[in-house]
Amino acid sequence: MSDVVFTADFASTRQWVAGRSWAYPDGGPVNPGDDKLDHLVADPAYCRTGVFRATRRSDGAWDAGLLTTEGSEDAFMVRTGDVLEARVRLPTALGAWPAIWTWRDGGQEIDVFEYHPDNPDLLELSNHVRSAHHYYRDETVRPGALVDLVVEFG
């Protein structure tokens, strides 16, 4: 077992930036040109507790939290050989789209997982660097389930 190089302290403003990302150009908070219809907010109640939150706005869009190490003081990035371990509770509400993914400046994207409750037994696993993907189906993958993920970046 190798040494831990990063533990996700979601409350840390040194490790994580909230409410902005390269994926939302011009400072965000939206990017409809890339089908990102959420409205990013930096409010700590939306993501700093380790629990993602989204609320419907009066205009029909969603206020949502997003955390990234991109642009953080610690500037952490995964590298070849790193291992990511995460425990995720899958949502039950339709329209939710939780994911853990990596990218750098819009490239080198690895989708550790994506989940959509309208496909209740499916996890999407994608490697956009090597053009590979896998749809993992299993009865243990279901709305409300706890899923343990372990991914070695190779």
PyMOL commands that place a pseudoatom at each C-alpha (Angstrom):
pseudoatom trace, name=CA, resn=MET, resi=1, chain=A, elem=C, hetatm=0, pos=[0.000, 0.000, 0.000]
pseudoatom trace, name=CA, resn=SER, resi=2, chain=A, elem=C, hetatm=0, pos=[1.401, 3.384, -0.956]
pseudoatom trace, name=CA, resn=ASP, resi=3, chain=A, elem=C, hetatm=0, pos=[1.339, 6.566, 1.079]
pseudoatom trace, name=CA, resn=VAL, resi=4, chain=A, elem=C, hetatm=0, pos=[-1.782, 8.721, 1.081]
pseudoatom trace, name=CA, resn=VAL, resi=5, chain=A, elem=C, hetatm=0, pos=[-0.994, 11.910, -0.852]
pseudoatom trace, name=CA, resn=PHE, resi=6, chain=A, elem=C, hetatm=0, pos=[-4.393, 13.578, -0.681]
pseudoatom trace, name=CA, resn=THR, resi=7, chain=A, elem=C, hetatm=0, pos=[-7.441, 13.128, 1.533]
pseudoatom trace, name=CA, resn=ALA, resi=8, chain=A, elem=C, hetatm=0, pos=[-10.553, 15.005, 0.482]
pseudoatom trace, name=CA, resn=ASP, resi=9, chain=A, elem=C, hetatm=0, pos=[-11.285, 17.515, 3.210]
pseudoatom trace, name=CA, resn=PHE, resi=10, chain=A, elem=C, hetatm=0, pos=[-14.176, 19.141, 1.383]
pseudoatom trace, name=CA, resn=ALA, resi=11, chain=A, elem=C, hetatm=0, pos=[-14.245, 22.027, 3.877]
pseudoatom trace, name=CA, resn=SER, resi=12, chain=A, elem=C, hetatm=0, pos=[-10.652, 22.979, 3.004]
pseudoatom trace, name=CA, resn=THR, resi=13, chain=A, elem=C, hetatm=0, pos=[-10.384, 26.093, 0.870]
pseudoatom trace, name=CA, resn=ARG, resi=14, chain=A, elem=C, hetatm=0, pos=[-6.685, 25.239, 0.316]
pseudoatom trace, name=CA, resn=GLN, resi=15, chain=A, elem=C, hetatm=0, pos=[-7.585, 21.888, -1.315]
pseudoatom trace, name=CA, resn=TRP, resi=16, chain=A, elem=C, hetatm=0, pos=[-10.841, 22.739, -3.066]
pseudoatom trace, name=CA, resn=VAL, resi=17, chain=A, elem=C, hetatm=0, pos=[-12.318, 25.594, -5.083]
pseudoatom trace, name=CA, resn=ALA, resi=18, chain=A, elem=C, hetatm=0, pos=[-16.107, 25.858, -5.032]
pseudoatom trace, name=CA, resn=GLY, resi=19, chain=A, elem=C, hetatm=0, pos=[-18.446, 27.164, -7.710]
pseudoatom trace, name=CA, resn=ARG, resi=20, chain=A, elem=C, hetatm=0, pos=[-16.086, 27.682, -10.645]
pseudoatom trace, name=CA, resn=SER, resi=21, chain=A, elem=C, hetatm=0, pos=[-14.218, 25.500, -13.096]
pseudoatom trace, name=CA, resn=TRP, resi=22, chain=A, elem=C, hetatm=0, pos=[-12.595, 25.463, -16.523]
pseudoatom trace, name=CA, resn=ALA, resi=23, chain=A, elem=C, hetatm=0, pos=[-15.689, 23.555, -17.681]
pseudoatom trace, name=CA, resn=TYR, resi=24, chain=A, elem=C, hetatm=0, pos=[-17.708, 26.742, -17.061]
pseudoatom trace, name=CA, resn=PRO, resi=25, chain=A, elem=C, hetatm=0, pos=[-15.848, 29.351, -19.142]
pseudoatom trace, name=CA, resn=ASP, resi=26, chain=A, elem=C, hetatm=0, pos=[-15.887, 33.069, -18.552]
pseudoatom trace, name=CA, resn=GLY, resi=27, chain=A, elem=C, hetatm=0, pos=[-16.190, 32.497, -14.811]
pseudoatom trace, name=CA, resn=GLY, resi=28, chain=A, elem=C, hetatm=0, pos=[-19.468, 30.582, -15.129]
pseudoatom trace, name=CA, resn=PRO, resi=29, chain=A, elem=C, hetatm=0, pos=[-21.792, 29.981, -13.504]
pseudoatom trace, name=CA, resn=VAL, resi=30, chain=A, elem=C, hetatm=0, pos=[-23.430, 28.178, -16.482]
pseudoatom trace, name=CA, resn=ASN, resi=31, chain=A, elem=C, hetatm=0, pos=[-22.318, 26.472, -19.706]
pseudoatom trace, name=CA, resn=PRO, resi=32, chain=A, elem=C, hetatm=0, pos=[-25.360, 25.539, -21.808]
pseudoatom trace, name=CA, resn=GLY, resi=33, chain=A, elem=C, hetatm=0, pos=[-23.122, 25.149, -24.874]
pseudoatom trace, name=CA, resn=ASP, resi=34, chain=A, elem=C, hetatm=0, pos=[-21.770, 21.951, -23.290]
pseudoatom trace, name=CA, resn=ASP, resi=35, chain=A, elem=C, hetatm=0, pos=[-25.151, 20.785, -21.923]
pseudoatom trace, name=CA, resn=LYS, resi=36, chain=A, elem=C, hetatm=0, pos=[-24.256, 21.972, -18.418]
pseudoatom trace, name=CA, resn=LEU, resi=37, chain=A, elem=C, hetatm=0, pos=[-27.595, 23.415, -17.375]
pseudoatom trace, name=CA, resn=ASP, resi=38, chain=A, elem=C, hetatm=0, pos=[-26.836, 23.817, -13.682]
pseudoatom trace, name=CA, resn=HIS, resi=39, chain=A, elem=C, hetatm=0, pos=[-25.999, 27.184, -12.138]
pseudoatom trace, name=CA, resn=LEU, resi=40, chain=A, elem=C, hetatm=0, pos=[-22.837, 26.838, -10.015]
pseudoatom trace, name=CA, resn=VAL, resi=41, chain=A, elem=C, hetatm=0, pos=[-22.807, 28.459, -6.613]
pseudoatom trace, name=CA, resn=ALA, resi=42, chain=A, elem=C, hetatm=0, pos=[-19.875, 28.899, -4.228]
pseudoatom trace, name=CA, resn=ASP, resi=43, chain=A, elem=C, hetatm=0, pos=[-22.144, 28.660, -1.148]
pseudoatom trace, name=CA, resn=PRO, resi=44, chain=A, elem=C, hetatm=0, pos=[-20.465, 26.183, 1.268]
pseudoatom trace, name=CA, resn=ALA, resi=45, chain=A, elem=C, hetatm=0, pos=[-23.850, 24.595, 2.082]
pseudoatom trace, name=CA, resn=TYR, resi=46, chain=A, elem=C, hetatm=0, pos=[-23.921, 23.181, -1.462]
pseudoatom trace, name=CA, resn=CYS, resi=47, chain=A, elem=C, hetatm=0, pos=[-20.799, 21.006, -1.278]
pseudoatom trace, name=CA, resn=ARG, resi=48, chain=A, elem=C, hetatm=0, pos=[-18.358, 21.684, 1.549]
pseudoatom trace, name=CA, resn=THR, resi=49, chain=A, elem=C, hetatm=0, pos=[-19.963, 19.152, 3.907]
pseudoatom trace, name=CA, resn=GLY, resi=50, chain=A, elem=C, hetatm=0, pos=[-19.177, 16.260, 1.538]
pseudoatom trace, name=CA, resn=VAL, resi=51, chain=A, elem=C, hetatm=0, pos=[-22.848, 16.042, 0.594]
pseudoatom trace, name=CA, resn=PHE, resi=52, chain=A, elem=C, hetatm=0, pos=[-23.823, 17.439, -2.790]
pseudoatom trace, name=CA, resn=ARG, resi=53, chain=A, elem=C, hetatm=0, pos=[-26.878, 19.699, -2.816]
pseudoatom trace, name=CA, resn=ALA, resi=54, chain=A, elem=C, hetatm=0, pos=[-28.947, 21.208, -5.614]
pseudoatom trace, name=CA, resn=THR, resi=55, chain=A, elem=C, hetatm=0, pos=[-32.093, 23.342, -5.435]
pseudoatom trace, name=CA, resn=ARG, resi=56, chain=A, elem=C, hetatm=0, pos=[-34.567, 24.351, -8.135]
pseudoatom trace, name=CA, resn=ARG, resi=57, chain=A, elem=C, hetatm=0, pos=[-34.479, 28.048, -8.981]
pseudoatom trace, name=CA, resn=SER, resi=58, chain=A, elem=C, hetatm=0, pos=[-37.527, 30.152, -9.814]
pseudoatom trace, name=CA, resn=ASP, resi=59, chain=A, elem=C, hetatm=0, pos=[-36.386, 30.240, -13.471]
pseudoatom trace, name=CA, resn=GLY, resi=60, chain=A, elem=C, hetatm=0, pos=[-36.480, 26.420, -13.618]
pseudoatom trace, name=CA, resn=ALA, resi=61, chain=A, elem=C, hetatm=0, pos=[-32.702, 25.950, -13.606]
pseudoatom trace, name=CA, resn=TRP, resi=62, chain=A, elem=C, hetatm=0, pos=[-30.803, 24.375, -10.692]
pseudoatom trace, name=CA, resn=ASP, resi=63, chain=A, elem=C, hetatm=0, pos=[-28.386, 25.966, -8.236]
pseudoatom trace, name=CA, resn=ALA, resi=64, chain=A, elem=C, hetatm=0, pos=[-25.698, 23.348, -7.666]
pseudoatom trace, name=CA, resn=GLY, resi=65, chain=A, elem=C, hetatm=0, pos=[-22.396, 22.879, -5.913]
pseudoatom trace, name=CA, resn=LEU, resi=66, chain=A, elem=C, hetatm=0, pos=[-19.179, 21.807, -7.574]
pseudoatom trace, name=CA, resn=LEU, resi=67, chain=A, elem=C, hetatm=0, pos=[-15.796, 21.268, -5.972]
pseudoatom trace, name=CA, resn=THR, resi=68, chain=A, elem=C, hetatm=0, pos=[-12.535, 21.056, -7.875]
pseudoatom trace, name=CA, resn=THR, resi=69, chain=A, elem=C, hetatm=0, pos=[-8.838, 21.074, -7.009]
pseudoatom trace, name=CA, resn=GLU, resi=70, chain=A, elem=C, hetatm=0, pos=[-8.334, 23.127, -10.180]
pseudoatom trace, name=CA, resn=GLY, resi=71, chain=A, elem=C, hetatm=0, pos=[-6.971, 26.521, -9.209]
pseudoatom trace, name=CA, resn=SER, resi=72, chain=A, elem=C, hetatm=0, pos=[-6.720, 25.635, -5.505]
pseudoatom trace, name=CA, resn=GLU, resi=73, chain=A, elem=C, hetatm=0, pos=[-3.754, 26.703, -3.369]
pseudoatom trace, name=CA, resn=ASP, resi=74, chain=A, elem=C, hetatm=0, pos=[-2.619, 23.072, -3.026]
pseudoatom trace, name=CA, resn=ALA, resi=75, chain=A, elem=C, hetatm=0, pos=[-3.123, 22.485, -6.795]
pseudoatom trace, name=CA, resn=PHE, resi=76, chain=A, elem=C, hetatm=0, pos=[-3.500, 18.709, -6.440]
pseudoatom trace, name=CA, resn=MET, resi=77, chain=A, elem=C, hetatm=0, pos=[-3.708, 16.635, -9.633]
pseudoatom trace, name=CA, resn=VAL, resi=78, chain=A, elem=C, hetatm=0, pos=[-3.898, 12.871, -10.039]
pseudoatom trace, name=CA, resn=ARG, resi=79, chain=A, elem=C, hetatm=0, pos=[-0.998, 11.162, -11.786]
pseudoatom trace, name=CA, resn=THR, resi=80, chain=A, elem=C, hetatm=0, pos=[-0.335, 7.807, -13.353]
pseudoatom trace, name=CA, resn=GLY, resi=81, chain=A, elem=C, hetatm=0, pos=[-0.134, 5.243, -10.555]
pseudoatom trace, name=CA, resn=ASP, resi=82, chain=A, elem=C, hetatm=0, pos=[-2.398, 7.151, -8.173]
pseudoatom trace, name=CA, resn=VAL, resi=83, chain=A, elem=C, hetatm=0, pos=[-5.288, 5.238, -6.613]
pseudoatom trace, name=CA, resn=LEU, resi=84, chain=A, elem=C, hetatm=0, pos=[-8.607, 6.930, -5.899]
pseudoatom trace, name=CA, resn=GLU, resi=85, chain=A, elem=C, hetatm=0, pos=[-10.931, 5.484, -3.267]
pseudoatom trace, name=CA, resn=ALA, resi=86, chain=A, elem=C, hetatm=0, pos=[-14.405, 6.915, -2.733]
pseudoatom trace, name=CA, resn=ARG, resi=87, chain=A, elem=C, hetatm=0, pos=[-17.649, 5.941, -1.038]
pseudoatom trace, name=CA, resn=VAL, resi=88, chain=A, elem=C, hetatm=0, pos=[-20.705, 7.420, -2.746]
pseudoatom trace, name=CA, resn=ARG, resi=89, chain=A, elem=C, hetatm=0, pos=[-24.391, 7.244, -1.846]
pseudoatom trace, name=CA, resn=LEU, resi=90, chain=A, elem=C, hetatm=0, pos=[-26.294, 7.125, -5.123]
pseudoatom trace, name=CA, resn=PRO, resi=91, chain=A, elem=C, hetatm=0, pos=[-29.209, 9.565, -5.385]
pseudoatom trace, name=CA, resn=THR, resi=92, chain=A, elem=C, hetatm=0, pos=[-32.837, 8.558, -5.677]
pseudoatom trace, name=CA, resn=ALA, resi=93, chain=A, elem=C, hetatm=0, pos=[-34.227, 11.639, -7.444]
pseudoatom trace, name=CA, resn=LEU, resi=94, chain=A, elem=C, hetatm=0, pos=[-34.548, 11.652, -11.225]
pseudoatom trace, name=CA, resn=GLY, resi=95, chain=A, elem=C, hetatm=0, pos=[-32.468, 14.384, -12.811]
pseudoatom trace, name=CA, resn=ALA, resi=96, chain=A, elem=C, hetatm=0, pos=[-29.532, 13.908, -10.434]
pseudoatom trace, name=CA, resn=TRP, resi=97, chain=A, elem=C, hetatm=0, pos=[-26.213, 13.220, -12.135]
pseudoatom trace, name=CA, resn=PRO, resi=98, chain=A, elem=C, hetatm=0, pos=[-23.437, 12.617, -9.609]
pseudoatom trace, name=CA, resn=ALA, resi=99, chain=A, elem=C, hetatm=0, pos=[-19.979, 11.968, -10.959]
pseudoatom trace, name=CA, resn=ILE, resi=100, chain=A, elem=C, hetatm=0, pos=[-16.314, 11.906, -10.068]
pseudoatom trace, name=CA, resn=TRP, resi=101, chain=A, elem=C, hetatm=0, pos=[-14.085, 12.820, -12.931]
pseudoatom trace, name=CA, resn=THR, resi=102, chain=A, elem=C, hetatm=0, pos=[-10.694, 14.212, -13.777]
pseudoatom trace, name=CA, resn=TRP, resi=103, chain=A, elem=C, hetatm=0, pos=[-9.517, 16.471, -16.531]
pseudoatom trace, name=CA, resn=ARG, resi=104, chain=A, elem=C, hetatm=0, pos=[-6.897, 19.065, -17.214]
pseudoatom trace, name=CA, resn=ASP, resi=105, chain=A, elem=C, hetatm=0, pos=[-7.797, 22.069, -19.311]
pseudoatom trace, name=CA, resn=GLY, resi=106, chain=A, elem=C, hetatm=0, pos=[-10.599, 20.115, -20.922]
pseudoatom trace, name=CA, resn=GLY, resi=107, chain=A, elem=C, hetatm=0, pos=[-8.484, 17.111, -21.863]
pseudoatom trace, name=CA, resn=GLN, resi=108, chain=A, elem=C, hetatm=0, pos=[-7.168, 13.987, -20.201]
pseudoatom trace, name=CA, resn=GLU, resi=109, chain=A, elem=C, hetatm=0, pos=[-10.649, 13.246, -18.836]
pseudoatom trace, name=CA, resn=ILE, resi=110, chain=A, elem=C, hetatm=0, pos=[-11.335, 10.093, -16.862]
pseudoatom trace, name=CA, resn=ASP, resi=111, chain=A, elem=C, hetatm=0, pos=[-14.906, 9.605, -15.617]
pseudoatom trace, name=CA, resn=VAL, resi=112, chain=A, elem=C, hetatm=0, pos=[-14.375, 7.479, -12.501]
pseudoatom trace, name=CA, resn=PHE, resi=113, chain=A, elem=C, hetatm=0, pos=[-18.145, 7.072, -12.487]
pseudoatom trace, name=CA, resn=GLU, resi=114, chain=A, elem=C, hetatm=0, pos=[-21.344, 8.755, -13.583]
pseudoatom trace, name=CA, resn=TYR, resi=115, chain=A, elem=C, hetatm=0, pos=[-24.783, 7.730, -12.373]
pseudoatom trace, name=CA, resn=HIS, resi=116, chain=A, elem=C, hetatm=0, pos=[-28.309, 8.522, -13.532]
pseudoatom trace, name=CA, resn=PRO, resi=117, chain=A, elem=C, hetatm=0, pos=[-31.234, 7.207, -11.422]
pseudoatom trace, name=CA, resn=ASP, resi=118, chain=A, elem=C, hetatm=0, pos=[-33.303, 6.743, -14.602]
pseudoatom trace, name=CA, resn=ASN, resi=119, chain=A, elem=C, hetatm=0, pos=[-30.876, 3.847, -15.346]
pseudoatom trace, name=CA, resn=PRO, resi=120, chain=A, elem=C, hetatm=0, pos=[-30.983, 2.485, -11.802]
pseudoatom trace, name=CA, resn=ASP, resi=121, chain=A, elem=C, hetatm=0, pos=[-28.567, -0.464, -12.143]
pseudoatom trace, name=CA, resn=LEU, resi=122, chain=A, elem=C, hetatm=0, pos=[-25.912, 1.246, -14.305]
pseudoatom trace, name=CA, resn=LEU, resi=123, chain=A, elem=C, hetatm=0, pos=[-22.613, 2.988, -13.567]
pseudoatom trace, name=CA, resn=GLU, resi=124, chain=A, elem=C, hetatm=0, pos=[-20.882, 4.630, -16.520]
pseudoatom trace, name=CA, resn=LEU, resi=125, chain=A, elem=C, hetatm=0, pos=[-17.085, 4.346, -16.453]
pseudoatom trace, name=CA, resn=SER, resi=126, chain=A, elem=C, hetatm=0, pos=[-15.199, 6.248, -19.176]
pseudoatom trace, name=CA, resn=ASN, resi=127, chain=A, elem=C, hetatm=0, pos=[-11.598, 6.884, -20.157]
pseudoatom trace, name=CA, resn=HIS, resi=128, chain=A, elem=C, hetatm=0, pos=[-11.584, 9.712, -22.686]
pseudoatom trace, name=CA, resn=VAL, resi=129, chain=A, elem=C, hetatm=0, pos=[-7.762, 9.653, -22.827]
pseudoatom trace, name=CA, resn=ARG, resi=130, chain=A, elem=C, hetatm=0, pos=[-7.713, 6.158, -24.326]
pseudoatom trace, name=CA, resn=SER, resi=131, chain=A, elem=C, hetatm=0, pos=[-11.222, 6.188, -25.861]
pseudoatom trace, name=CA, resn=ALA, resi=132, chain=A, elem=C, hetatm=0, pos=[-12.572, 3.414, -23.660]
pseudoatom trace, name=CA, resn=HIS, resi=133, chain=A, elem=C, hetatm=0, pos=[-15.758, 3.026, -21.657]
pseudoatom trace, name=CA, resn=HIS, resi=134, chain=A, elem=C, hetatm=0, pos=[-17.668, 0.390, -19.767]
pseudoatom trace, name=CA, resn=TYR, resi=135, chain=A, elem=C, hetatm=0, pos=[-21.286, 0.272, -18.672]
pseudoatom trace, name=CA, resn=TYR, resi=136, chain=A, elem=C, hetatm=0, pos=[-21.250, -1.600, -15.388]
pseudoatom trace, name=CA, resn=ARG, resi=137, chain=A, elem=C, hetatm=0, pos=[-24.614, -3.170, -14.549]
pseudoatom trace, name=CA, resn=ASP, resi=138, chain=A, elem=C, hetatm=0, pos=[-25.254, -4.907, -11.251]
pseudoatom trace, name=CA, resn=GLU, resi=139, chain=A, elem=C, hetatm=0, pos=[-28.154, -5.370, -8.823]
pseudoatom trace, name=CA, resn=THR, resi=140, chain=A, elem=C, hetatm=0, pos=[-26.091, -3.720, -6.049]
pseudoatom trace, name=CA, resn=VAL, resi=141, chain=A, elem=C, hetatm=0, pos=[-26.104, -0.489, -8.108]
pseudoatom trace, name=CA, resn=ARG, resi=142, chain=A, elem=C, hetatm=0, pos=[-29.445, 1.132, -7.323]
pseudoatom trace, name=CA, resn=PRO, resi=143, chain=A, elem=C, hetatm=0, pos=[-30.901, 4.435, -6.102]
pseudoatom trace, name=CA, resn=GLY, resi=144, chain=A, elem=C, hetatm=0, pos=[-29.920, 5.052, -2.478]
pseudoatom trace, name=CA, resn=ALA, resi=145, chain=A, elem=C, hetatm=0, pos=[-27.147, 2.414, -2.474]
pseudoatom trace, name=CA, resn=LEU, resi=146, chain=A, elem=C, hetatm=0, pos=[-23.699, 2.999, -1.032]
pseudoatom trace, name=CA, resn=VAL, resi=147, chain=A, elem=C, hetatm=0, pos=[-21.044, 2.257, -3.636]
pseudoatom trace, name=CA, resn=ASP, resi=148, chain=A, elem=C, hetatm=0, pos=[-17.332, 1.858, -2.883]
pseudoatom trace, name=CA, resn=LEU, resi=149, chain=A, elem=C, hetatm=0, pos=[-15.092, 2.780, -5.813]
pseudoatom trace, name=CA, resn=VAL, resi=150, chain=A, elem=C, hetatm=0, pos=[-11.387, 2.050, -6.201]
pseudoatom trace, name=CA, resn=VAL, resi=151, chain=A, elem=C, hetatm=0, pos=[-9.637, 3.217, -9.368]
pseudoatom trace, name=CA, resn=GLU, resi=152, chain=A, elem=C, hetatm=0, pos=[-5.956, 3.006, -10.233]
pseudoatom trace, name=CA, resn=PHE, resi=153, chain=A, elem=C, hetatm=0, pos=[-4.926, 5.561, -12.835]
pseudoatom trace, name=CA, resn=GLY, resi=154, chain=A, elem=C, hetatm=0, pos=[-2.636, 3.816, -15.326]
for i in range(1, 154): cmd.bond("trace and resi %d" % i, "trace and resi %d" % (i + 1))
show_as sticks, trace
zoom trace
